[in-house]
Amino acid sequence: MVHLVIAGHGKQRNGTFDPGATGYIKKGEHKYVVEDLFPAIKRHLPKGHDVVLFSKYKVSNYGNIAALAKEYKASQITEIHFDAAAAESARGGHVIVHKSFAPDKADLALRDAIKKMVGVRYSHKGHEGISGRDNLYNVNATAKAGITYRLIELGFGSNKRDADILTKQVDQYAKELVKAITGKVSDKQTEQASKPQAKPSTSTSKTYKVVKSIAGYVNAADAKSRKNKKTTVKSNTYHVYKESNGMINVSAKKGSPGSWINPADNKKSTGSASKPKTFKVGQKVKIKSSAKKYSRSTASIPTRYKNKSYTIQQVGSNDVLIKELYSWIRKSDVQ
């Protein structure tokens, strides 16, 4: 049976976006979980796992958690959040269960993972790091439906120490959570490290032609998500230093690391479309019917948002921020 892991907050039924708590993590709970934590969790999930990561919308707002569990055939659900408080001194995480229940083995394993990373707070039925609640929709709905559920708070985004751990040690935090959820983590990285032949070659004779100036990034993850542009890679033929997850590290010098690029950006327009369309703040645009996912999230764009007029609030290198949705959309997906 599936273990459904939900990113808290997110898109609501009326089309608005609930970012959740912020503090030092300016992007908010939902985007932190979707953009930072979920990718790290995916890296550590063991082969044959039964974990499903869900981030399409704010489940408590849609009020369909029981139906969602049935749809995914989930035997249990873990919902992920982080806290924020007016007092910066507040720190530590906890696991929330219905107040009528004592924590089960999975609850305590997740509590231990949180405790190892940021420490814990609260106590319920003699268990530190556990909080009993009956004033949260998903807590009550799952208890009524007989679904095993817990909500975990990873720490305080409003506390500098907790926020630094959440952001700077996200890979380690994800590893601890995966271990708590599945009982083990992927040993893929360990296997690769033990096999010299599996390391990327720095003396490859392969070359790659960049046909126009495109964004260059520090790592493959940034290139794939088109975030944190660091440089511009100009039109030229380069040596391929390394390839990862479809992204390419190109370098002018053979055997030396260069910049990561997204090959999807390396497409030369022809004819009347050769001049790239420019966007500016305040401009009205529509999301194309062919658009599938938000540019800085794994969430799908609902059909009801497409082919409607919106206002550009901010312009990025490869995407635009839509004011009415407070979401980033790829420039190629708007018109």
Summary of the structure (lengths in Angstrom):
residues: 335
radius of gyration: 22.0
end to end distance: 42.6
largest distance: 71.3
contacts: 1069
relative contact order: 0.12
helix: 30%
strand: 29%
